[in-house]
């Protein structure tokens, strides 16, 4: 059994105890962060992601294994395509950046591709920041940062993010590059996949803007992070790279606003019962009680974004929560939070008649009764 959590310990120690003894932390990547920002009211996901809990293992231990995630084949294909795009010092990648985003600049040649190797995420973050400063100071040269490491403060805890690439233009501006394995067919791609890539890129842009703000505060020239990112995908059904410029201003604004709404992780951790632990090694009863001690905000959209979605959906259905019907329905029902309350209001057994939601439900029930009566005549 894990030792009980001691009040007043450092946040890092608190989160380690929540994961369980000797359980390594799972890094919070941009994809998870974008999904977290899309559901800022879910304290359960916030604390699990903040503590680095492996939600896939947790879901399996709870008896609700997740089907969420990429297949090994897709990962292998994506890695092979990325290697092709970045071959020869990123010549093709820089050509696409020049063609799609910066034709007024000199064509890229003899670009800098600095080594970003360092020890640990903090070391890699510092090295990335140093190279960004250097590249910005040496205007007139193209620089490609291959898998830089960026840090973003999320609800009081740092998240380390690794974009596919960041390009520093000759004018000193910065561009995020996202490389995906889904195809561009006749110049366009699946809108849902492009939207997911744009939300992910928005997280990287926010992290880069924090770096730019620090450089400006140190007296360095304030670099500009471009809000048009480059999405690189295979062309049609080939393995040849094609690119599209994607404006992520809307996604950036939404993500920034949602992240700002997140409850601070230490506040959630301090509200948990003593001895709470999310280790998959715990008995199912204890683990279920630990997970249920943190409130969740389930919505059908969680099924495509969170490993615990099946577990939360099951609990939501057991409670009869209207959130299982989707956020738009939940918003229309006002203070009615369960299906039973909705049905009672529709039947006239409960609810304030002056409530617009209650009045609409009763009107709908009356119309339904009239239609059924007419059909039976």
N, C-alpha and C positions, 0 to 999 in steps of 0.2 A: 504494500500500500504506500502511496506517496505521502511524504510528511505534510502536515497541515500548513497552509499558507500563513505566514506571519505578516501582520499588519505593519505598514511602515517600511517594508523592504523596498529596494529599488524596483522600478517598473520592469527592468530586464529580468530580474530574479522572479518577480511575480509571474511574468509570462512564461518563463521556463518551468515554473512549478505547475502552471496550468496545463502545459503540454504533457508533463509527466517526466519521471526520472529518466535521464539518458535518451530522451526522444529528441532527435535533431529538429531544428526549425525548418519549416518549408517556406522558401522565399516567396514574398508577395510580388507577383509580376504585374505588368501593365494590364494584361487581360483580366486578371482577378480584380485589380484596382478599378478598372472601368465598370465591371459588373457591380462592385461594391458601391461605387458612386451612383449607379443607376437605382440602387435601393438603399438610400442613406438611413432609413428608419430601422433597418435590421441590425439590432445590437448583437444578435447571435453571430452573424457573419463578421461583423466588425471585430469582435473579441477573438474569434477563431482565426481570422486572417492575421490580426495583429500579433497573436501569440505564435503564429507559424504552425498551427495545427494542420496536419494532413487530413483534409476533409474527405478525401477518397477512402482512406483507411478508416476514418471515423464512421462514415456512412455504412461501410461493410460491417463494422463491429456492431452497429445499431440494428442490423438486419434489413437495411434499405440501400443496397449497393447502387452506386450511381453509374449511369451509362454516359455521363458527361465526359468530354475530352476528345483529343485527337487520336486516331489509330496510329500504330507504329508505322504502317505503310505511308500514311500522310506525312508523318514526321520525317521519315527517311527521304521521301520525294522532295519535301520542302528544303531540307538541308542540302540536298544535291543541287537544287535549283539556285539556292542562295550562293553556294560555292561557285557556280557558273557565272552568276551576275558579278561577283566580286573578283573574278580571276584577273590576272595581269595587273595587279595593283588597283583594281576597281575601275579600269579604263572604261568599260561599257557602262557601268553605273554612273560615273561622272559625265559621260556623254549624254546619258538620258536626263540627268539633272540640268545640264546646260541647255539641252534641246527643249525641255518642258518648262523650265522655271527661270532661266537666266540667259537668254540668247544675246543680250547686250554685252555680256562679259566675254573675255577672251576664251576660246575653246580650251578645255583642260588638257594640259600636257605637263609631264614631270610633277604630278601632284604629290603632296606630302601625305604619307600614310604612316603616322607615328605608331610606335609600339606602346600599347596601353597596359602591358603586363604589370601587375603589382600584387601584393599580398593581401588577400581578403577584400571584401566589398568596400570597406572604408578606404583602403589603399588604392583600389581601382577608381573609386569616386574622386579621390584627390588627384590622381594622375590624369583622369579625364578633364578635370577642371583646369589643371595646369596646361594641358595641350590645347584646350579651347582658348585659354588666355593667349598662348603663344601664337596660335593660328590667327586670332583676331588682330593681334598686334602687327603681324606680318601681312599687311594687305597686299593684294595683287597676286596671291597664290591660292590655288585650290587645295583644300585639305580634306581628306577622308578619314573619319574616325570609325573604325570597324569594331562593332560591339562595344561602345563606350558604356561606362557605368554611371548612372545618375541617381541621386537621392532626392526623395520627395517626402516632406513631412505629412503624415496621414494620421489625423486624430491624435497627435502628440507622439507618434512613433514613426521612426524613419523607415521608408520602403525603398529598397534598392532595385532600380529598373535598368534593363539592358535593351535599348533599341537595336534594330538591325544595323543601322548606320546613322551617323550625323555628318553632314557635309558643311564645311565652312567655305563660303563663296569668296571670290577675290575682294568683294567690297566689305567683307567682315560679317555678313549676315549668316545665320545658321538655319539649316533645313534638316528636318527629320525624314528619314527614308524607311519605308515599310516594305518588306519583301514577302510576298505571299505566294502560295502554290496554286491558288484557284485561278482559272484562266480569264483573260480578257478576250471575249468573243466579239469580233467586229468592233473593237475599240471600247466595249463596255463589259461590265462584270455584274454578277449577282448583287443587286442593291443591298440586300441584308448583309452580305459578306463585306461589301465596301463600307457600309455603315459601322460594322464591328471594327474594321481596321481603322476607320477614322476616329472612333472613340478611343481606341488604344493609342493612336498617334497623339491624340489630344493630351493624354497623360504624360507622354514624353515631352510635349511642348511646354506643359506646365512646369515640369522638372527643369527643363532648360532655362525657362524664364527665371527660376530661382537662382540658377547659376549666374545668369546675366545680371541679376540684381546685385548679387554679391560682388561681382567684378566691378560694377559701377560704384558700389559703396567704397571700394578700395581705391578709387580714383582712376581706374582704367576706363577707356572709352566704353560707353554703354552699347553692347552689341544688340542687334535686333534679331529676335527669333521669328522666322517667317511662319505665317499661319496657313500657307499652302504647302502641304507635304507631298512627297513623291511616293506613289504606290506602284511597285514593280511586280508584275505578274507574267506568267507564260503567255505568249501570243497564240490565240486560238488553241489548237491541239498539239502544238509543238513545244519544245523546251527552250525556244528563243525568247529572250526578255522583251517585254513591252512595258510602257509606263504611262501613268496618268497623274496629272496634278489634281489634288483633292483639297478643297477649301474646308478647313476644320474649325473655322471661327465659332460656329454654332456649337459644335461638340465641345470645344474648349471652354466656352462660357458656361455651358450646362455642367460639365464635369467639375469646374472650379467651384460653382455654386453648391453642387451636391457634396463635394468633399468638405466644404466649409460647414455643412450642416451635420456632419458626422459627430456623434457623441465622442468625447475624448476617451481613449481606450482605458486610461487609468481610472476614470469614473465608473466605467462598466465593471472593471476588475475589482474595484473596492466594494461594489454592491453585491458581489457574489458571496455565497455562504463559505465559511471557513472550510478548507480542505477540498474545495472544488478542483477537479482534475478531468481533463479530456483525453487521457491516454487510452488508446484502443485496447490496451491490455486489461483494463478494468472489467469486472462483471457487467453484463448488459444492463442490469437494474441500476447499478451505480452510475454507469455511463449515461443512461437515459435520463436519470434525475439531474445529472450535471448539465446536460445539454438543455433540458427543459427549464433549468433555473435562469436561463438567459432568454429574454423575449425575442421572438422572431417576427418578421413581417413578410409573410409568404404571399407571392403572387404567381400566376401561371408563367410569367416571364422567367422566373427562377429556374425552370426546368432546363433552359438552354444556357444557364450561366452559373449554376451553383451545384456542387456535388451533394449537398444535403437536401436538395429540393424534394426528393421522393419522401424522405422522412418528414419534412415540414408539411408537405401536402397531406400526408396521412393524418398528422395531428390536426391540421386545419380542418380536414373533413370530419374528424371525430368530434371536434368542437362546434361544427356547423357554421364556421366562420364564412362570412360573405366574401372574404378576400379570395377564396378559391374560385370565385366567378370572374375575377379580374379587377384591376384597379378602376376602370371606368364605371363598372357596376357599383363598386364600393363607394366611389365618390358620389354617385347619384342617391345612395341610400342614407346619407347623412349619419345620424346617430344610431341607426339600426346596424348592429354589428354581427348578428347571427341570422341564419336562415329561419330559425324558429320565431325570432322577433319580427322578421319580415312577413312571414305567413300570418302571425297573430295580428299584425297591423292591417294586413290586407283583408282579414276576416272581420275587422272592427272589434277585436277582442282586447287590443292594447294600442298604445300610441296616442300622441296628441293630434287631434283632427286638424289643428292649425299648422302642423308640420307639413311643408310642401311634399316631402317624400311619402309621408303617411297618406296624405290626400291623393297623391298620384297612384299609390298602390291600391287604395280602395276604389278609385275610379276604374283602374285596370281590372280589378276583381269583378266589379259590377258589369263591365263590358263583356268580360269572359262569360259570366253567368247568363247574360242576355243572348250571347252567341250560341251557347250550349242549349239554351231553352228553345231557341229558334230552330236549331238543327234537329231537335227531337220531335218537333211538331209534324 
